[in-house]
Amino acid sequence: MVNLKNKDIDIAIACSDISKTRDFFENIIGLEVVGEFKVDKQVASTLGLAPIGFTQVRLAIGNTKIKLLEFDGNNVGLVNHDLKLSQGVRWLTLYVVDVCETYKKLKAKGYGFIGEIPTQSKGALVLKGPEGFLIEFIGS
């Protein structure tokens, strides 16, 4: 079994219009924006999350974070084609004690991974989940 650090979970939603989606969660639902940043193409590609960069807005509801994603430029079709994904839930993030230990346990169970495999306990690890969405493990 994976050694989870806590029971927090992040849910990522790929958006066609991040401004409209952010407005809904922030101003209609009342969630707090706790972060906004850009993930460049190299990082997104290295982790196996996407072949292009994206903007991420993080909103909090209790200990759960909803991450809104908007991919760079007009290349969303590339993301959909390469990863067989579209708008909607894109990945779940789980926080683990040691991402290398997590890799060993899941690899032994036959799971495959995308992106680079971390070599330190505080890295990130991505696998394609049973329904085709990504599961990102963050070591801390």
C-alpha positions as CSV (number, residue, x, y, z in Angstrom):
1,M,0.0,0.0,0.0
2,V,1.2,3.6,-0.7
3,N,2.3,5.5,2.4
4,L,0.2,8.7,2.1
5,K,1.5,11.7,4.0
6,N,-2.0,13.0,4.7
7,K,-5.6,12.7,3.5
8,D,-5.5,15.8,1.4
9,I,-6.3,15.5,-2.3
10,D,-5.9,17.9,-5.2
11,I,-8.2,17.6,-8.2
12,A,-7.1,19.2,-11.5
13,I,-9.7,20.3,-14.1
14,A,-8.6,21.2,-17.6
15,C,-10.6,24.3,-18.7
16,S,-11.4,25.7,-22.1
17,D,-12.0,29.1,-20.5
18,I,-10.1,29.4,-17.2
19,S,-11.4,32.9,-16.5
20,K,-15.0,31.8,-16.6
21,T,-14.3,28.7,-14.6
22,R,-12.3,30.6,-12.0
23,D,-15.1,33.2,-11.7
24,F,-17.6,30.4,-11.0
25,F,-15.5,28.7,-8.3
26,E,-14.2,32.0,-6.7
27,N,-17.2,34.3,-7.0
28,I,-20.2,32.0,-7.2
29,I,-19.1,29.1,-5.0
30,G,-16.9,31.2,-2.8
31,L,-13.7,29.2,-2.9
32,E,-10.4,31.0,-1.9
33,V,-7.7,31.4,-4.6
34,V,-4.5,30.1,-2.9
35,G,-2.1,30.2,-5.8
36,E,-1.7,31.0,-9.5
37,F,1.3,30.1,-11.5
38,K,2.7,29.0,-14.9
39,V,4.1,25.5,-15.6
40,D,6.4,25.7,-18.6
41,K,6.6,23.2,-21.4
42,Q,9.8,21.6,-20.1
43,V,8.5,20.8,-16.6
44,A,5.1,19.7,-17.9
45,S,6.7,17.4,-20.5
46,T,9.4,16.0,-18.1
47,L,6.7,15.0,-15.5
48,G,4.5,13.6,-18.3
49,L,1.6,15.9,-17.4
50,A,1.3,17.5,-20.8
51,P,3.4,18.1,-24.0
52,I,2.8,21.9,-23.6
53,G,2.9,24.5,-20.8
54,F,-0.2,25.6,-18.9
55,T,-1.5,28.1,-16.4
56,Q,-2.7,26.7,-13.0
57,V,-5.1,28.5,-10.6
58,R,-5.4,26.7,-7.2
59,L,-8.6,27.1,-5.1
60,A,-9.1,25.7,-1.6
61,I,-12.1,24.0,-0.1
62,G,-11.1,22.7,3.3
63,N,-7.9,20.7,2.8
64,T,-8.9,19.9,-0.8
65,K,-7.4,21.9,-3.7
66,I,-9.1,22.3,-7.0
67,K,-6.5,23.1,-9.7
68,L,-7.9,24.8,-12.8
69,L,-5.7,24.3,-15.9
70,E,-5.5,26.2,-19.1
71,F,-3.1,25.0,-21.8
72,D,-0.9,27.4,-23.7
73,G,-1.8,28.7,-27.1
74,N,-4.0,26.9,-29.6
75,N,-2.4,23.5,-29.0
76,V,-5.0,22.0,-26.7
77,G,-5.7,19.4,-29.5
78,L,-2.1,18.3,-29.1
79,V,-2.8,17.5,-25.4
80,N,-6.0,15.7,-26.2
81,H,-4.4,13.7,-29.0
82,D,-1.1,12.8,-27.2
83,L,-2.7,11.9,-23.9
84,K,-6.2,11.0,-25.0
85,L,-7.6,13.6,-22.6
86,S,-10.0,16.5,-23.0
87,Q,-11.6,19.2,-20.8
88,G,-12.7,17.9,-17.4
89,V,-10.8,16.2,-14.6
90,R,-7.3,15.7,-15.8
91,W,-5.4,14.4,-12.8
92,L,-5.5,13.7,-9.1
93,T,-2.6,14.7,-6.8
94,L,-1.8,12.6,-3.8
95,Y,0.9,13.5,-1.2
96,V,3.1,10.7,-0.1
97,V,5.9,10.4,2.5
98,D,8.5,9.1,-0.1
99,V,7.9,9.2,-3.8
100,C,10.7,6.7,-4.5
101,E,9.2,4.2,-2.1
102,T,5.8,4.8,-3.8
103,Y,7.4,4.1,-7.2
104,K,8.9,0.8,-6.0
105,K,5.6,-0.4,-4.5
106,L,3.5,0.5,-7.5
107,K,6.1,-0.8,-10.0
108,A,6.0,-4.1,-8.2
109,K,2.3,-4.3,-8.7
110,G,2.7,-3.8,-12.4
111,Y,1.8,-0.2,-12.8
112,G,3.5,1.8,-15.6
113,F,4.6,5.4,-15.3
114,I,4.9,8.4,-17.7
115,G,7.5,11.1,-17.4
116,E,10.8,10.8,-15.6
117,I,11.1,8.6,-12.5
118,P,12.3,10.6,-9.4
119,T,15.5,9.8,-7.7
120,Q,14.8,11.7,-4.4
121,S,12.0,11.2,-1.9
122,K,10.7,14.7,-2.5
123,G,10.1,14.3,-6.2
124,A,7.0,13.9,-8.4
125,L,5.8,10.7,-10.0
126,V,3.0,10.4,-12.6
127,L,1.1,7.3,-13.7
128,K,-2.0,6.9,-15.9
129,G,-4.8,5.8,-13.7
130,P,-7.4,3.0,-14.4
131,E,-9.9,5.4,-16.1
132,G,-7.2,7.1,-18.2
133,F,-6.7,10.2,-16.0
134,L,-3.3,10.9,-14.4
135,I,-2.4,10.3,-10.8
136,E,0.4,12.5,-9.6
137,F,2.3,11.5,-6.4
138,I,4.2,14.3,-4.7
139,G,6.8,13.3,-2.1
140,S,7.4,15.6,0.8
